[in-house]
Amino acid sequence: MIPPPALNRSLALRLILILGIVSLLGDVIYEGGRSIAGPYLLLLGASAFTVAFVAGFGEFIGYAVRLVSG
């Protein structure tokens, strides 16, 4: 039995909303993790140079992967 078009539209909107919420929560977790990396390294006793180097190297690797993967 084929569901009515109104039901299809409702399911599609619900799916889009759920995917949007999942994407939002993923971004919150990712950005939260990035924001505490420096202070966490300092808490572990790393020098300011080490924190800056690790953060800069991480950014470099991220951009390099984007360049290679497209």
PyMOL Python script that loads the backbone (N, CA, C, O; Angstrom):
from pymol import cmd

cmd.read_pdbstr("""\
ATOM      1  N   MET A   1       0.844  -1.177   0.000  1.00  0.00           N
ATOM      2  CA  MET A   1       0.000   0.000   0.000  1.00  0.00           C
ATOM      3  C   MET A   1       0.890   1.241   0.000  1.00  0.00           C
ATOM      4  O   MET A   1       1.851   1.314   0.766  1.00  0.00           O
ATOM      5  N   ILE A   2       0.585   2.190  -0.830  1.00  0.00           N
ATOM      6  CA  ILE A   2       1.360   3.421  -0.959  1.00  0.00           C
ATOM      7  C   ILE A   2       0.824   4.451   0.039  1.00  0.00           C
ATOM      8  O   ILE A   2      -0.378   4.713   0.080  1.00  0.00           O
ATOM      9  N   PRO A   3       1.734   5.042   0.854  1.00  0.00           N
ATOM     10  CA  PRO A   3       1.261   6.049   1.810  1.00  0.00           C
ATOM     11  C   PRO A   3       0.827   7.319   1.088  1.00  0.00           C
ATOM     12  O   PRO A   3       1.337   7.620   0.009  1.00  0.00           O
ATOM     13  N   PRO A   4      -0.103   8.061   1.667  1.00  0.00           N
ATOM     14  CA  PRO A   4      -0.562   9.300   1.042  1.00  0.00           C
ATOM     15  C   PRO A   4       0.556  10.341   0.990  1.00  0.00           C
ATOM     16  O   PRO A   4       1.472  10.300   1.811  1.00  0.00           O
ATOM     17  N   PRO A   5       0.493  11.282   0.026  1.00  0.00           N
ATOM     18  CA  PRO A   5       1.553  12.293  -0.126  1.00  0.00           C
ATOM     19  C   PRO A   5       1.779  13.137   1.127  1.00  0.00           C
ATOM     20  O   PRO A   5       2.910  13.537   1.404  1.00  0.00           O
ATOM     21  N   ALA A   6       0.728  13.411   1.878  1.00  0.00           N
ATOM     22  CA  ALA A   6       0.892  14.219   3.091  1.00  0.00           C
ATOM     23  C   ALA A   6       1.773  13.494   4.104  1.00  0.00           C
ATOM     24  O   ALA A   6       2.557  14.125   4.813  1.00  0.00           O
ATOM     25  N   LEU A   7       1.645  12.180   4.174  1.00  0.00           N
ATOM     26  CA  LEU A   7       2.468  11.397   5.090  1.00  0.00           C
ATOM     27  C   LEU A   7       3.925  11.405   4.632  1.00  0.00           C
ATOM     28  O   LEU A   7       4.833  11.509   5.456  1.00  0.00           O
ATOM     29  N   ASN A   8       4.151  11.296   3.328  1.00  0.00           N
ATOM     30  CA  ASN A   8       5.512  11.356   2.793  1.00  0.00           C
ATOM     31  C   ASN A   8       6.165  12.694   3.125  1.00  0.00           C
ATOM     32  O   ASN A   8       7.328  12.736   3.526  1.00  0.00           O
ATOM     33  N   ARG A   9       5.429  13.773   2.961  1.00  0.00           N
ATOM     34  CA  ARG A   9       5.967  15.107   3.249  1.00  0.00           C
ATOM     35  C   ARG A   9       6.293  15.241   4.733  1.00  0.00           C
ATOM     36  O   ARG A   9       7.324  15.806   5.098  1.00  0.00           O
ATOM     37  N   SER A  10       5.424  14.725   5.576  1.00  0.00           N
ATOM     38  CA  SER A  10       5.645  14.791   7.018  1.00  0.00           C
ATOM     39  C   SER A  10       6.892  14.003   7.416  1.00  0.00           C
ATOM     40  O   SER A  10       7.690  14.467   8.231  1.00  0.00           O
ATOM     41  N   LEU A  11       7.055  12.827   6.846  1.00  0.00           N
ATOM     42  CA  LEU A  11       8.234  12.019   7.151  1.00  0.00           C
ATOM     43  C   LEU A  11       9.509  12.685   6.649  1.00  0.00           C
ATOM     44  O   LEU A  11      10.542  12.643   7.317  1.00  0.00           O
ATOM     45  N   ALA A  12       9.434  13.298   5.478  1.00  0.00           N
ATOM     46  CA  ALA A  12      10.605  13.978   4.924  1.00  0.00           C
ATOM     47  C   ALA A  12      11.004  15.165   5.795  1.00  0.00           C
ATOM     48  O   ALA A  12      12.187  15.362   6.072  1.00  0.00           O
ATOM     49  N   LEU A  13      10.035  15.946   6.223  1.00  0.00           N
ATOM     50  CA  LEU A  13      10.335  17.092   7.081  1.00  0.00           C
ATOM     51  C   LEU A  13      10.912  16.645   8.424  1.00  0.00           C
ATOM     52  O   LEU A  13      11.827  17.274   8.955  1.00  0.00           O
ATOM     53  N   ARG A  14      10.379  15.575   8.959  1.00  0.00           N
ATOM     54  CA  ARG A  14      10.882  15.048  10.231  1.00  0.00           C
ATOM     55  C   ARG A  14      12.328  14.573  10.083  1.00  0.00           C
ATOM     56  O   ARG A  14      13.159  14.822  10.957  1.00  0.00           O
ATOM     57  N   LEU A  15      12.622  13.894   8.983  1.00  0.00           N
ATOM     58  CA  LEU A  15      13.982  13.417   8.737  1.00  0.00           C
ATOM     59  C   LEU A  15      14.954  14.584   8.599  1.00  0.00           C
ATOM     60  O   LEU A  15      16.051  14.547   9.157  1.00  0.00           O
ATOM     61  N   ILE A  16      14.562  15.611   7.864  1.00  0.00           N
ATOM     62  CA  ILE A  16      15.421  16.784   7.688  1.00  0.00           C
ATOM     63  C   ILE A  16      15.665  17.467   9.029  1.00  0.00           C
ATOM     64  O   ILE A  16      16.785  17.891   9.315  1.00  0.00           O
ATOM     65  N   LEU A  17      14.638  17.575   9.837  1.00  0.00           N
ATOM     66  CA  LEU A  17      14.786  18.195  11.155  1.00  0.00           C
ATOM     67  C   LEU A  17      15.724  17.383  12.044  1.00  0.00           C
ATOM     68  O   LEU A  17      16.577  17.952  12.725  1.00  0.00           O
ATOM     69  N   ILE A  18      15.578  16.080  12.043  1.00  0.00           N
ATOM     70  CA  ILE A  18      16.447  15.223  12.862  1.00  0.00           C
ATOM     71  C   ILE A  18      17.895  15.317  12.392  1.00  0.00           C
ATOM     72  O   ILE A  18      18.804  15.404  13.218  1.00  0.00           O
ATOM     73  N   LEU A  19      18.123  15.300  11.087  1.00  0.00           N
ATOM     74  CA  LEU A  19      19.486  15.423  10.575  1.00  0.00           C
ATOM     75  C   LEU A  19      20.091  16.782  10.927  1.00  0.00           C
ATOM     76  O   LEU A  19      21.285  16.875  11.208  1.00  0.00           O
ATOM     77  N   GLY A  20      19.283  17.822  10.912  1.00  0.00           N
ATOM     78  CA  GLY A  20      19.761  19.141  11.306  1.00  0.00           C
ATOM     79  C   GLY A  20      20.169  19.190  12.769  1.00  0.00           C
ATOM     80  O   GLY A  20      21.184  19.795  13.115  1.00  0.00           O
ATOM     81  N   ILE A  21      19.388  18.562  13.620  1.00  0.00           N
ATOM     82  CA  ILE A  21      19.713  18.530  15.049  1.00  0.00           C
ATOM     83  C   ILE A  21      20.994  17.737  15.290  1.00  0.00           C
ATOM     84  O   ILE A  21      21.837  18.142  16.091  1.00  0.00           O
ATOM     85  N   VAL A  22      21.140  16.615  14.604  1.00  0.00           N
ATOM     86  CA  VAL A  22      22.355  15.813  14.741  1.00  0.00           C
ATOM     87  C   VAL A  22      23.573  16.614  14.284  1.00  0.00           C
ATOM     88  O   VAL A  22      24.621  16.574  14.928  1.00  0.00           O
ATOM     89  N   SER A  23      23.439  17.334  13.185  1.00  0.00           N
ATOM     90  CA  SER A  23      24.537  18.158  12.691  1.00  0.00           C
ATOM     91  C   SER A  23      24.888  19.263  13.684  1.00  0.00           C
ATOM     92  O   SER A  23      26.065  19.533  13.926  1.00  0.00           O
ATOM     93  N   LEU A  24      23.881  19.893  14.253  1.00  0.00           N
ATOM     94  CA  LEU A  24      24.111  20.943  15.247  1.00  0.00           C
ATOM     95  C   LEU A  24      24.856  20.400  16.457  1.00  0.00           C
ATOM     96  O   LEU A  24      25.821  21.010  16.920  1.00  0.00           O
ATOM     97  N   LEU A  25      24.418  19.267  16.967  1.00  0.00           N
ATOM     98  CA  LEU A  25      25.073  18.690  18.139  1.00  0.00           C
ATOM     99  C   LEU A  25      26.505  18.258  17.823  1.00  0.00           C
ATOM    100  O   LEU A  25      27.392  18.389  18.666  1.00  0.00           O
ATOM    101  N   GLY A  26      26.729  17.747  16.624  1.00  0.00           N
ATOM    102  CA  GLY A  26      28.088  17.391  16.219  1.00  0.00           C
ATOM    103  C   GLY A  26      28.996  18.609  16.181  1.00  0.00           C
ATOM    104  O   GLY A  26      30.144  18.545  16.619  1.00  0.00           O
ATOM    105  N   ASP A  27      28.484  19.720  15.658  1.00  0.00           N
ATOM    106  CA  ASP A  27      29.273  20.954  15.620  1.00  0.00           C
ATOM    107  C   ASP A  27      29.578  21.466  17.024  1.00  0.00           C
ATOM    108  O   ASP A  27      30.685  21.932  17.290  1.00  0.00           O
ATOM    109  N   VAL A  28      28.606  21.381  17.913  1.00  0.00           N
ATOM    110  CA  VAL A  28      28.815  21.842  19.289  1.00  0.00           C
ATOM    111  C   VAL A  28      29.926  21.028  19.953  1.00  0.00           C
ATOM    112  O   VAL A  28      30.797  21.585  20.620  1.00  0.00           O
ATOM    113  N   ILE A  29      29.890  19.729  19.769  1.00  0.00           N
ATOM    114  CA  ILE A  29      30.908  18.870  20.378  1.00  0.00           C
ATOM    115  C   ILE A  29      32.278  19.145  19.765  1.00  0.00           C
ATOM    116  O   ILE A  29      33.273  19.244  20.484  1.00  0.00           O
ATOM    117  N   TYR A  30      32.332  19.269  18.447  1.00  0.00           N
ATOM    118  CA  TYR A  30      33.609  19.505  17.762  1.00  0.00           C
ATOM    119  C   TYR A  30      34.224  20.833  18.183  1.00  0.00           C
ATOM    120  O   TYR A  30      35.405  20.890  18.526  1.00  0.00           O
ATOM    121  N   GLU A  31      33.439  21.890  18.161  1.00  0.00           N
ATOM    122  CA  GLU A  31      33.965  23.208  18.523  1.00  0.00           C
ATOM    123  C   GLU A  31      34.315  23.271  20.008  1.00  0.00           C
ATOM    124  O   GLU A  31      35.279  23.933  20.393  1.00  0.00           O
ATOM    125  N   GLY A  32      33.544  22.594  20.829  1.00  0.00           N
ATOM    126  CA  GLY A  32      33.862  22.554  22.253  1.00  0.00           C
ATOM    127  C   GLY A  32      35.182  21.853  22.514  1.00  0.00           C
ATOM    128  O   GLY A  32      35.974  22.292  23.348  1.00  0.00           O
ATOM    129  N   GLY A  33      35.413  20.773  21.805  1.00  0.00           N
ATOM    130  CA  GLY A  33      36.678  20.052  21.951  1.00  0.00           C
ATOM    131  C   GLY A  33      37.865  20.868  21.483  1.00  0.00           C
ATOM    132  O   GLY A  33      38.931  20.841  22.098  1.00  0.00           O
ATOM    133  N   ARG A  34      37.676  21.593  20.391  1.00  0.00           N
ATOM    134  CA  ARG A  34      38.771  22.433  19.890  1.00  0.00           C
ATOM    135  C   ARG A  34      39.075  23.576  20.844  1.00  0.00           C
ATOM    136  O   ARG A  34      40.231  23.971  20.993  1.00  0.00           O
ATOM    137  N   SER A  35      38.049  24.106  21.487  1.00  0.00           N
ATOM    138  CA  SER A  35      38.267  25.279  22.335  1.00  0.00           C
ATOM    139  C   SER A  35      38.985  24.935  23.636  1.00  0.00           C
ATOM    140  O   SER A  35      39.615  25.811  24.229  1.00  0.00           O
ATOM    141  N   ILE A  36      38.910  23.703  24.093  1.00  0.00           N
ATOM    142  CA  ILE A  36      39.565  23.366  25.359  1.00  0.00           C
ATOM    143  C   ILE A  36      40.910  22.675  25.172  1.00  0.00           C
ATOM    144  O   ILE A  36      41.571  22.351  26.159  1.00  0.00           O
ATOM    145  N   ALA A  37      41.324  22.446  23.947  1.00  0.00           N
ATOM    146  CA  ALA A  37      42.585  21.729  23.718  1.00  0.00           C
ATOM    147  C   ALA A  37      43.781  22.497  24.279  1.00  0.00           C
ATOM    148  O   ALA A  37      44.632  21.907  24.945  1.00  0.00           O
ATOM    149  N   GLY A  38      43.859  23.792  24.022  1.00  0.00           N
ATOM    150  CA  GLY A  38      44.981  24.592  24.512  1.00  0.00           C
ATOM    151  C   GLY A  38      45.059  24.651  26.027  1.00  0.00           C
ATOM    152  O   GLY A  38      46.102  24.339  26.601  1.00  0.00           O
ATOM    153  N   PRO A  39      43.969  25.048  26.693  1.00  0.00           N
ATOM    154  CA  PRO A  39      44.008  25.063  28.158  1.00  0.00           C
ATOM    155  C   PRO A  39      44.288  23.690  28.773  1.00  0.00           C
ATOM    156  O   PRO A  39      44.923  23.598  29.824  1.00  0.00           O
ATOM    157  N   TYR A  40      43.821  22.634  28.128  1.00  0.00           N
ATOM    158  CA  TYR A  40      44.088  21.291  28.651  1.00  0.00           C
ATOM    159  C   TYR A  40      45.574  20.958  28.558  1.00  0.00           C
ATOM    160  O   TYR A  40      46.141  20.378  29.484  1.00  0.00           O
ATOM    161  N   LEU A  41      46.200  21.323  27.450  1.00  0.00           N
ATOM    162  CA  LEU A  41      47.640  21.091  27.331  1.00  0.00           C
ATOM    163  C   LEU A  41      48.408  21.905  28.377  1.00  0.00           C
ATOM    164  O   LEU A  41      49.377  21.417  28.959  1.00  0.00           O
ATOM    165  N   LEU A  42      47.975  23.132  28.611  1.00  0.00           N
ATOM    166  CA  LEU A  42      48.622  23.936  29.656  1.00  0.00           C
ATOM    167  C   LEU A  42      48.440  23.298  31.033  1.00  0.00           C
ATOM    168  O   LEU A  42      49.357  23.304  31.855  1.00  0.00           O
ATOM    169  N   LEU A  43      47.259  22.753  31.273  1.00  0.00           N
ATOM    170  CA  LEU A  43      46.999  22.074  32.542  1.00  0.00           C
ATOM    171  C   LEU A  43      47.927  20.878  32.722  1.00  0.00           C
ATOM    172  O   LEU A  43      48.332  20.565  33.842  1.00  0.00           O
ATOM    173  N   LEU A  44      48.260  20.217  31.633  1.00  0.00           N
ATOM    174  CA  LEU A  44      49.164  19.067  31.691  1.00  0.00           C
ATOM    175  C   LEU A  44      50.624  19.483  31.846  1.00  0.00           C
ATOM    176  O   LEU A  44      51.499  18.635  32.025  1.00  0.00           O
ATOM    177  N   GLY A  45      50.885  20.787  31.779  1.00  0.00           N
ATOM    178  CA  GLY A  45      52.238  21.272  32.000  1.00  0.00           C
ATOM    179  C   GLY A  45      52.995  21.632  30.739  1.00  0.00           C
ATOM    180  O   GLY A  45      54.208  21.837  30.792  1.00  0.00           O
ATOM    181  N   ALA A  46      52.325  21.713  29.621  1.00  0.00           N
ATOM    182  CA  ALA A  46      53.000  22.071  28.377  1.00  0.00           C
ATOM    183  C   ALA A  46      53.319  23.564  28.380  1.00  0.00           C
ATOM    184  O   ALA A  46      52.597  24.367  28.972  1.00  0.00           O
ATOM    185  N   SER A  47      54.401  23.916  27.714  1.00  0.00           N
ATOM    186  CA  SER A  47      54.769  25.331  27.620  1.00  0.00           C
ATOM    187  C   SER A  47      53.875  26.027  26.596  1.00  0.00           C
ATOM    188  O   SER A  47      53.176  25.380  25.817  1.00  0.00           O
ATOM    189  N   ALA A  48      53.914  27.346  26.616  1.00  0.00           N
ATOM    190  CA  ALA A  48      53.114  28.115  25.660  1.00  0.00           C
ATOM    191  C   ALA A  48      53.549  27.809  24.231  1.00  0.00           C
ATOM    192  O   ALA A  48      52.715  27.742  23.328  1.00  0.00           O
ATOM    193  N   PHE A  49      54.845  27.625  24.023  1.00  0.00           N
ATOM    194  CA  PHE A  49      55.333  27.288  22.686  1.00  0.00           C
ATOM    195  C   PHE A  49      54.769  25.950  22.221  1.00  0.00           C
ATOM    196  O   PHE A  49      54.353  25.816  21.070  1.00  0.00           O
ATOM    197  N   THR A  50      54.753  24.972  23.101  1.00  0.00           N
ATOM    198  CA  THR A  50      54.238  23.647  22.746  1.00  0.00           C
ATOM    199  C   THR A  50      52.755  23.718  22.400  1.00  0.00           C
ATOM    200  O   THR A  50      52.308  23.110  21.427  1.00  0.00           O
ATOM    201  N   VAL A  51      52.000  24.456  23.193  1.00  0.00           N
ATOM    202  CA  VAL A  51      50.568  24.601  22.924  1.00  0.00           C
ATOM    203  C   VAL A  51      50.356  25.260  21.564  1.00  0.00           C
ATOM    204  O   VAL A  51      49.537  24.801  20.768  1.00  0.00           O
ATOM    205  N   ALA A  52      51.092  26.334  21.302  1.00  0.00           N
ATOM    206  CA  ALA A  52      50.954  27.038  20.023  1.00  0.00           C
ATOM    207  C   ALA A  52      51.382  26.146  18.861  1.00  0.00           C
ATOM    208  O   ALA A  52      50.740  26.143  17.811  1.00  0.00           O
ATOM    209  N   PHE A  53      52.454  25.399  19.043  1.00  0.00           N
ATOM    210  CA  PHE A  53      52.935  24.524  17.974  1.00  0.00           C
ATOM    211  C   PHE A  53      51.926  23.421  17.670  1.00  0.00           C
ATOM    212  O   PHE A  53      51.632  23.147  16.506  1.00  0.00           O
ATOM    213  N   VAL A  54      51.402  22.796  18.705  1.00  0.00           N
ATOM    214  CA  VAL A  54      50.427  21.714  18.510  1.00  0.00           C
ATOM    215  C   VAL A  54      49.167  22.250  17.837  1.00  0.00           C
ATOM    216  O   VAL A  54      48.635  21.620  16.923  1.00  0.00           O
ATOM    217  N   ALA A  55      48.693  23.400  18.281  1.00  0.00           N
ATOM    218  CA  ALA A  55      47.492  23.981  17.679  1.00  0.00           C
ATOM    219  C   ALA A  55      47.743  24.356  16.222  1.00  0.00           C
ATOM    220  O   ALA A  55      46.913  24.078  15.357  1.00  0.00           O
ATOM    221  N   GLY A  56      48.868  24.976  15.951  1.00  0.00           N
ATOM    222  CA  GLY A  56      49.199  25.352  14.579  1.00  0.00           C
ATOM    223  C   GLY A  56      49.395  24.149  13.679  1.00  0.00           C
ATOM    224  O   GLY A  56      48.955  24.147  12.530  1.00  0.00           O
ATOM    225  N   PHE A  57      50.050  23.131  14.198  1.00  0.00           N
ATOM    226  CA  PHE A  57      50.268  21.921  13.409  1.00  0.00           C
ATOM    227  C   PHE A  57      48.942  21.217  13.124  1.00  0.00           C
ATOM    228  O   PHE A  57      48.740  20.676  12.036  1.00  0.00           O
ATOM    229  N   GLY A  58      48.050  21.226  14.097  1.00  0.00           N
ATOM    230  CA  GLY A  58      46.723  20.640  13.888  1.00  0.00           C
ATOM    231  C   GLY A  58      45.951  21.360  12.799  1.00  0.00           C
ATOM    232  O   GLY A  58      45.295  20.729  11.971  1.00  0.00           O
ATOM    233  N   GLU A  59      46.031  22.686  12.802  1.00  0.00           N
ATOM    234  CA  GLU A  59      45.376  23.463  11.745  1.00  0.00           C
ATOM    235  C   GLU A  59      45.991  23.146  10.384  1.00  0.00           C
ATOM    236  O   GLU A  59      45.280  22.996   9.390  1.00  0.00           O
ATOM    237  N   PHE A  60      47.310  23.045  10.350  1.00  0.00           N
ATOM    238  CA  PHE A  60      47.998  22.727   9.099  1.00  0.00           C
ATOM    239  C   PHE A  60      47.556  21.372   8.556  1.00  0.00           C
ATOM    240  O   PHE A  60      47.263  21.242   7.368  1.00  0.00           O
ATOM    241  N   ILE A  61      47.509  20.379   9.412  1.00  0.00           N
ATOM    242  CA  ILE A  61      47.092  19.038   8.985  1.00  0.00           C
ATOM    243  C   ILE A  61      45.649  19.070   8.479  1.00  0.00           C
ATOM    244  O   ILE A  61      45.324  18.435   7.476  1.00  0.00           O
ATOM    245  N   GLY A  62      44.798  19.804   9.169  1.00  0.00           N
ATOM    246  CA  GLY A  62      43.403  19.913   8.737  1.00  0.00           C
ATOM    247  C   GLY A  62      43.284  20.505   7.347  1.00  0.00           C
ATOM    248  O   GLY A  62      42.529  20.001   6.516  1.00  0.00           O
ATOM    249  N   TYR A  63      44.028  21.580   7.088  1.00  0.00           N
ATOM    250  CA  TYR A  63      43.979  22.200   5.762  1.00  0.00           C
ATOM    251  C   TYR A  63      44.630  21.313   4.707  1.00  0.00           C
ATOM    252  O   TYR A  63      44.171  21.274   3.565  1.00  0.00           O
ATOM    253  N   ALA A  64      45.684  20.608   5.073  1.00  0.00           N
ATOM    254  CA  ALA A  64      46.342  19.711   4.120  1.00  0.00           C
ATOM    255  C   ALA A  64      45.404  18.571   3.715  1.00  0.00           C
ATOM    256  O   ALA A  64      45.348  18.193   2.545  1.00  0.00           O
ATOM    257  N   VAL A  65      44.681  18.034   4.671  1.00  0.00           N
ATOM    258  CA  VAL A  65      43.735  16.958   4.358  1.00  0.00           C
ATOM    259  C   VAL A  65      42.622  17.482   3.457  1.00  0.00           C
ATOM    260  O   VAL A  65      42.195  16.795   2.529  1.00  0.00           O
ATOM    261  N   ARG A  66      42.156  18.689   3.728  1.00  0.00           N
ATOM    262  CA  ARG A  66      41.129  19.282   2.862  1.00  0.00           C
ATOM    263  C   ARG A  66      41.652  19.468   1.447  1.00  0.00           C
ATOM    264  O   ARG A  66      40.934  19.227   0.476  1.00  0.00           O
ATOM    265  N   LEU A  67      42.897  19.896   1.332  1.00  0.00           N
ATOM    266  CA  LEU A  67      43.482  20.119   0.016  1.00  0.00           C
ATOM    267  C   LEU A  67      43.582  18.812  -0.761  1.00  0.00           C
ATOM    268  O   LEU A  67      43.269  18.767  -1.951  1.00  0.00           O
ATOM    269  N   VAL A  68      44.016  17.758  -0.093  1.00  0.00           N
ATOM    270  CA  VAL A  68      44.191  16.464  -0.755  1.00  0.00           C
ATOM    271  C   VAL A  68      42.846  15.815  -1.070  1.00  0.00           C
ATOM    272  O   VAL A  68      42.657  15.257  -2.150  1.00  0.00           O
ATOM    273  N   SER A  69      41.918  15.891  -0.124  1.00  0.00           N
ATOM    274  CA  SER A  69      40.648  15.182  -0.307  1.00  0.00           C
ATOM    275  C   SER A  69      39.652  15.954  -1.162  1.00  0.00           C
ATOM    276  O   SER A  69      38.681  15.385  -1.662  1.00  0.00           O
ATOM    277  N   GLY A  70      39.891  17.229  -1.324  1.00  0.00           N
ATOM    278  CA  GLY A  70      38.991  18.015  -2.179  1.00  0.00           C
ATOM    279  C   GLY A  70      37.942  18.616  -1.366  1.00  0.00           C
ATOM    280  O   GLY A  70      37.080  19.319  -1.893  1.00  0.00           O
TER     281      GLY A  70
END
""", "prot")
cmd.dss("prot")
cmd.show_as("cartoon", "prot")
cmd.util.cbc("prot")
cmd.orient("prot")
